């Protein structure tokens, strides 16, 4: 692959209705792809329909699909339904995540189970189904978090729930390599989205901003081109986690 086109490709975006996932869906269409847009809850249906309209306005085919991906059977159905609507999926992107800032001593079993279900279990079975169902030469990309390289308090179940995805990514990269499938993870810094602000105080927001280039949080516009790159020119990167955070943290 020598350019950034996704012309004739079919892209599935889990959590693809709004925020980062919505932008990834739209930019995939701009690059020439047909897009399957997954959303989780009825509250997000309107955003999914808007994103679908944007995809179709670009002359691409699209479909919106819903379901709770913490159920592996739903993940399997997602891939089946996406392929039925568009054809074999070439690129599978998982943006699904749940953020919680809470001290360990205040964390309940329900908190733990929910965080690991959304951040770890969904990622595992998404990679599994992608490995079974996407085309040879395909791309699997998971959004994780730069907290994987941080030493901080409060985010034990968020960073902890995302951390296994690095191991899933490495294993899948080896296991799917014979089919030419690359498997990567992208780790944004604290992102300028509603998910972040609900967990932080204004003082902590200011601190997070101060740690990155330009005194700003990571924007969705900073991350979506990296996903497009990994799905096109960046295919040779596999088994890696890319820390895209404006210098916020590194290993």
matplotlib code that plots the C-alpha trace (Angstrom):
import matplotlib.pyplot as plt

x = [0.0, 1.6, -1.0, -3.7, -6.8, -9.3, -11.2, -13.3, -12.5, -15.1, -14.4, -16.2, -16.0, -17.1, -18.3, -18.4, -21.2, -19.8, -16.6, -13.5, -15.4, -17.6, -14.7, -12.9, -16.1, -16.3, -12.6, -12.7, -15.5, -13.5, -10.7, -13.0, -14.3, -17.8, -18.5, -20.3, -21.1, -21.7, -23.4, -24.2, -27.3, -30.5, -29.2, -26.5, -28.8, -29.3, -25.5, -25.2, -27.8, -26.0, -22.7, -24.3, -25.8, -22.3, -20.9, -23.6, -23.2, -19.7, -21.0, -20.1, -22.3, -22.9, -24.9, -25.6, -25.6, -26.2, -25.5, -23.9, -20.4, -19.7, -21.6, -19.2, -22.2, -23.1, -19.6, -19.8, -23.1, -21.7, -19.1, -21.6, -24.1, -21.5, -20.3, -23.8, -24.5, -21.2, -19.1, -16.1, -14.6, -11.1, -10.5, -11.9, -11.5, -12.5, -13.0, -15.2, -14.1, -15.4, -13.6, -13.7, -11.7, -12.1, -9.7, -9.1, -10.6, -13.8, -14.1, -16.9, -16.9, -19.6, -17.2, -14.4, -16.5, -18.1, -14.7, -13.0, -16.0, -16.0, -12.3, -10.8, -13.4, -14.9, -11.4, -10.5, -13.5, -13.5, -9.9, -11.0, -13.9, -11.8, -9.2, -11.9, -13.8, -11.8, -10.1, -6.5, -4.3, -6.8, -6.1, -7.3, -6.9, -7.9, -8.0, -6.4, -5.0, -1.7, -2.3, -0.7, 2.6, 1.6, 2.3, -0.8, -3.6, -7.4, -7.5, -6.7, -9.7, -9.4, -5.7, -5.9, -8.8, -7.0, -3.6, -4.4, -5.1, -1.4, -0.9, -3.9, -2.5, 1.0, -0.5, -2.9, -0.2, 1.8, -1.2, -2.7, 0.6, 0.4, -2.7, -1.0, -3.2, -1.6, -2.8, -2.1, -3.3, -3.4, -3.0, -4.2, -3.5, -6.3, -8.9, -11.0, -14.3, -17.2, -15.8, -12.8, -14.4, -16.8, -13.9, -11.7, -11.7, -10.9, -7.5, -6.6, -7.8, -5.4, -2.6, -3.2, -3.2, 0.1, 1.8, 1.4, 2.4, 0.6, -0.9, -3.8, -5.6, -5.4, -8.1, -10.0, -8.6, -5.1, -5.9, -8.2, -5.4, -3.2, -6.0, -6.2, -2.5, -2.4, -5.1, -3.2, 0.5, 1.2, 0.3, 3.9, 3.5, 2.0, 2.0, 2.7, 1.0, 1.4, 1.5, -0.1, -0.3, 1.7, 4.4, 2.1, 3.9, 6.0, 7.8]
y = [0.0, 3.2, 5.9, 6.8, 5.7, 3.3, 3.2, 0.1, -1.0, -1.8, -0.4, -1.4, 1.1, 0.0, 3.0, 4.8, 7.2, 10.2, 11.8, 10.0, 7.1, 9.3, 11.2, 8.0, 6.8, 10.1, 10.2, 6.6, 7.6, 10.6, 8.2, 6.1, 3.4, 2.1, 2.2, 0.1, 2.4, 0.6, 2.4, 1.0, 2.7, 4.3, 7.7, 7.5, 6.5, 10.1, 10.6, 7.3, 8.5, 11.8, 10.0, 7.6, 10.6, 12.1, 8.9, 8.6, 12.3, 11.4, 8.8, 5.8, 3.0, 2.8, 0.9, 1.5, -1.4, -1.6, -4.0, -4.4, -5.7, -7.0, -10.1, -12.0, -13.3, -9.7, -9.0, -12.0, -10.8, -7.3, -8.6, -10.9, -8.1, -5.6, -8.0, -8.8, -5.1, -4.0, -7.1, -8.5, -6.2, -4.9, -2.7, -3.1, -0.3, -0.5, 2.8, 1.4, 2.4, 3.5, 5.9, 5.9, 7.9, 6.4, 5.4, 1.7, 1.6, 3.0, 0.7, -1.8, -5.2, -3.9, -1.0, -3.5, -5.9, -3.1, -1.5, -4.7, -5.9, -2.7, -2.0, -5.5, -8.1, -6.2, -5.6, -9.3, -10.6, -7.8, -8.8, -12.5, -11.9, -9.6, -12.3, -14.8, -12.6, -9.7, -10.0, -11.2, -8.1, -6.5, -4.1, -4.3, -1.1, -0.6, 2.7, 2.4, 5.1, 6.9, 6.1, 2.8, 4.7, 6.8, 6.6, 8.2, 7.6, 7.2, 5.3, 1.8, 0.1, 2.3, 1.9, -1.6, -2.6, -1.2, -2.7, -6.3, -5.0, -4.5, -8.3, -9.1, -6.9, -8.6, -12.1, -11.4, -9.7, -12.9, -15.2, -13.3, -12.5, -15.3, -13.7, -10.3, -8.7, -6.0, -5.4, -2.2, -0.1, 3.7, 5.4, 9.0, 11.3, 12.8, 13.7, 16.8, 14.9, 14.7, 11.3, 13.1, 16.1, 14.1, 12.5, 15.5, 18.8, 22.1, 22.1, 18.7, 19.5, 22.5, 20.2, 17.7, 20.5, 21.8, 18.4, 18.3, 20.4, 23.7, 23.4, 21.4, 18.1, 15.5, 16.3, 13.7, 15.4, 14.5, 10.8, 10.0, 10.6, 8.1, 5.5, 6.2, 6.0, 2.6, 1.4, 2.4, 3.5, 2.3, -1.3, -2.4, -1.3, -4.3, -5.6, -2.1, 0.5, 4.1, 6.7, 9.7, 12.3, 15.5, 14.5, 13.9, 10.7, 8.0, 4.8]
z = [0.0, -1.1, -0.4, 2.1, 0.2, 1.5, -1.8, -2.1, 1.5, 4.2, 7.7, 10.9, 13.8, 17.2, 19.1, 15.8, 16.2, 18.0, 19.4, 18.3, 16.8, 14.8, 13.4, 12.5, 10.7, 8.7, 7.8, 6.7, 4.3, 3.1, 2.3, 0.2, 2.5, 3.2, 6.9, 9.5, 12.4, 15.8, 18.7, 22.2, 23.6, 22.3, 23.5, 20.9, 18.0, 16.8, 16.6, 14.7, 12.2, 11.7, 11.1, 8.6, 6.8, 6.6, 5.2, 2.6, 1.6, 0.6, -1.8, 0.4, 1.6, 5.4, 7.9, 11.6, 14.0, 17.7, 20.6, 24.0, 23.0, 26.5, 25.2, 22.9, 20.9, 20.1, 18.9, 16.6, 15.3, 14.8, 12.3, 10.6, 10.2, 9.0, 6.4, 5.3, 4.7, 3.2, 2.2, 3.9, 6.5, 5.7, 8.7, 12.2, 14.7, 18.4, 20.1, 23.0, 26.4, 29.8, 32.2, 36.0, 38.4, 41.9, 44.7, 45.1, 48.6, 47.2, 44.2, 44.3, 42.7, 40.3, 39.3, 38.7, 36.7, 34.5, 33.8, 32.8, 30.8, 28.7, 28.5, 28.4, 27.5, 24.6, 23.2, 23.4, 21.7, 19.1, 18.2, 18.2, 15.8, 13.6, 13.4, 12.3, 9.9, 8.4, 5.0, 4.5, 4.7, 7.0, 9.9, 13.5, 15.6, 19.3, 21.1, 24.6, 26.9, 27.6, 31.2, 30.4, 30.6, 33.6, 37.3, 38.8, 41.3, 40.7, 37.5, 38.6, 36.9, 33.7, 33.1, 34.5, 32.3, 29.2, 30.0, 28.9, 25.4, 24.8, 25.3, 23.2, 20.4, 20.5, 20.5, 17.7, 15.6, 15.8, 15.3, 12.4, 10.7, 8.2, 6.7, 6.4, 9.2, 11.2, 14.8, 16.7, 19.6, 19.8, 23.2, 23.3, 26.1, 28.2, 25.5, 25.1, 25.2, 27.7, 29.0, 30.5, 32.1, 34.1, 36.0, 36.7, 38.6, 36.8, 38.6, 37.3, 33.8, 33.9, 35.1, 32.3, 29.7, 31.0, 30.4, 26.6, 23.6, 23.3, 26.8, 25.4, 25.8, 23.1, 20.5, 18.5, 15.4, 16.6, 16.8, 13.8, 11.2, 13.1, 12.7, 9.0, 8.7, 10.5, 8.1, 5.0, 4.8, 8.4, 7.8, 8.5, 12.2, 14.0, 17.6, 18.9, 21.1, 19.7, 22.4, 20.7, 23.4, 22.6, 25.0, 28.0, 29.0, 27.5, 28.5]

ax = plt.figure().add_subplot(projection="3d")
ax.plot(x, y, z, "-o")
ax.set_aspect("equal")
plt.show()
